[in-house]
Amino acid sequence: MDRIDLFRVFARVVECANFTRAADTLGLPRSTVSAAVQELEGRVGARLLNRTTRQVAPTREGELFYERCLRLVADMEETESLFRRDAGPAGLLRVDVPGRIGRLIVAPALPDFLERHPRLQLALGMSDRPVDLVGEGVDCALRVGRLGDSGLYARPLGELALINVASPAYLARHGVPAHPAELDAHWAVHYAPPASGRPAPWEWMEDGALRTRPLPGRVIVDNAEAYIACCLAGLGLIQIPAYDVRDALRAGDLVEVMPAHRAAPMPMTLLYTHRHPPSRRVQVFAGWLEELMAGACAPE
C-alpha cells in the first residue's frame, strides 16, 4: 500500500471512528486497515489514534495529521485529473464565509454547485471572526469590508450595498430622519467587529465624499444576527447590507430611511493562501461565488 493509500485509510478510520466501519466502506479486510494505520504510525513516529474496545479517536498528533492527510489526498486527486478535461475538480475544499452570507446566500445555492462538480466535497465554515487561513487549513475565505495587508492573495468579488434601516416602532417614537443632520435626536445599535472590537461611526456619502459622525447608542453587538435583532426590537438605527434585511423590508418589519445618504458600498474579497495560481477547486468555487454574490447582493 503506497503512502497516499495509507493516508486515505487513516482519514477514513478517523471519520468512521471505528476500524470495522472504515474497512467496510473501503472494501478492505479489517486486518488490512489496522495494519495500514500501524504502518503509518511507524512512518511518522507518533501515535495517531487512541483505541478502545468501542471507539477510535485521533490523538492531538492524529488530529493535526488528519488535516494534512485530507489536503494531500485532495491535491493528489486533483493532480491525477489535471489533464482529464471531463473529470472536473475533485477533493475537499475548505471555505469560510461570514455567517449571514453563508446561511442566507451560500448554503441555499450549494445543491447547484455540488451538482455541477460531483467530485468536490465542501467543508463550509460560517463565522464573523477573522479566520487564520494558513493556521486553520482553510483554502479560501470571503471577507467583506476594507482589508489590511495580510500577505494573502485577494480576488475582488464586487461590492455590497448598504442601507439605513429602523423598525416602525422606533420611528414612531423618535421620528423619521430625512438627513444625517437630523440624527441628534436618534440612537444607533452599534456593531463592533470581532477583529477590532471598536464600534464604527455613522457613515454616509455626500457630494462624492465619505462623511462620518458619532451617534449615541445603548447597545453594542459583535455579530450580524444580534445587530438585526436589536434593530427589530426598536433599539436604534443600523447600517446593513441590503440583502440581509430584504425580507424584513418586504414584510414591513423594518423601514429604510435616508435612502439618499447611504454609506459607501463595502468591497467583497475572496482571500486564499500563497499558492498561485490557486487550485482548480478554488478557481471553480471563486467563479461560482462571484456570480452568486452579484445576483444576491445587487441593490434594488
Sequence and secondary structure as in RCSB ss.txt:
>XXXX:A:sequence
MDRIDLFRVFARVVECANFTRAADTLGLPRSTVSAAVQELEGRVGARLLNRTTRQVAPTREGELFYERCLRLVAD
MEETESLFRRDAGPAGLLRVDVPGRIGRLIVAPALPDFLERHPRLQLALGMSDRPVDLVGEGVDCALRVGRLGDS
GLYARPLGELALINVASPAYLARHGVPAHPAELDAHWAVHYAPPASGRPAPWEWMEDGALRTRPLPGRVIVDNAE
AYIACCLAGLGLIQIPAYDVRDALRAGDLVEVMPAHRAAPMPMTLLYTHRHPPSRRVQVFAGWLEELMAGACAPE
>XXXX:A:secstr
  HHHHHHHHHHHHHHTSHHHHHHHHT  HHHHHHHHHHHHHHHTS  EEE SS EEE HHHHHHHHHHHHHHHH
HHHHHTTT TTT   EEEEEEE HHHIIIIIHHHHHHHHHH TTEEEEEEE SS   TTTTT SEEEEES     
SSEEEEEEEE EEEEE HHHHHHH   SSGGGGGG  BEEE  TTT     EEEEETTEEEEE    SEEESSHH
HHHHHHHTTS BEEEEGGGGHHHHHHTSSEEE TTS    EEEEEEE S SS  HHHHHHHHHHHHHHHHHS   
